[in-house]
Amino acid sequence: MDICYAANSKANMMQKLTFIFIICMVLLTEWNLCGQTQVVGKTIALPTGEVRLKAIFASITNQTGYVFSYDSRKINDKKLVFIGKNNIFTLKTSLSEILPPDIRYKMIGKYIVLYKKPSKIIPVDKIHPKPIVVATIIPPLNTDLSDSISLKRVKAPLNSSVTELKRNRRQCSIETTYNPHLMHLSLLMGEKTFFGKASICYDYHESYHVGLGVGMNVHLTPVWGLSLDLTQYALVFGKTRKMDINTYTTELNPLVSYTLNKRFKIKFGPTVFRIKSNLMTRNANIDLGSHLGYNATIGMQILLFESK
């Protein structure tokens, strides 16, 4: 009877966590879309006179934080554009004013991706005996403001992926995560890819654990990624400790991460754990066995600072 009750209780807990996770994802998606809408409607000031497109892109990046990404072989960023004294526009209007008619844009994360409007398809038998495949490759922007007079230099990704910087910067973050057996508050320190982790946890039974671990981040897109960490926890004080019971918990967290902005990131996914316990007596330690299991984890990471 007790086993059935525990199974039903765990199933109900998983259903509640799944429902909370779905609500969080819907709210966060609407928040992200709302943020992009506000940026598109933001008022900016364009440089006046005859200015190259590259310099205008840099000015917009300085004012909005959005970096332009495009193929310089297909889009002429050295083209001169004349802007009069009336130079205050919204971002959406500014892009419509400065971009040629055959250029389109799309906002992806913190990037404004420029691409050429696809040309009309001409029947193959009238132009070439074989089909011609046209592919648009959009590498990240290599920003150079040597031909700009009054604009500051903008740092942009220089390699083949817009998600990687030329060198890793040291970062310090705090992370809070929740699952059915532990509630964590962690300090993460390291580079953008590899990091160390120190945690204090509450197990919902008036007992506290501390832990140390290591992990790594894998960047899939500008906003989506994977976070993998392995952490060892030990019971240090609380109700269970007063009963002369020691517990050691090992957690493996392969979590999906979604970047909301430069400082905030949410994480969710499965957690695999192993709990080993023993009873301390005056004469000996009695092994109480171990338990291997899994459950769902959700949490948030906040960037405190990043080295320059």
Secondary structure by P-SEA (a helix, b strand, c coil): caaaaaaaaaaaaaaaaaaaaaaaaaaaaaaaaaaaaaaaacccccccccccaaaaaaaaaaacccccccccccccccbbbbbcccccccaaaaaaacccccbbbbbccccccccccccccccccccccbbbbbbbbbccccccccccccccccccccccccccccbbbbbbbbbbbbccccccccccccccccccccccccccccbbbbbcccbbbbbcccccbbbbbbbbbbbcccccccccbbbbbbbbbbbbbbbccccbbbbbbbbbbbbbbbbbcccbbbbcbbbbbbbbbbbbbbbccccc
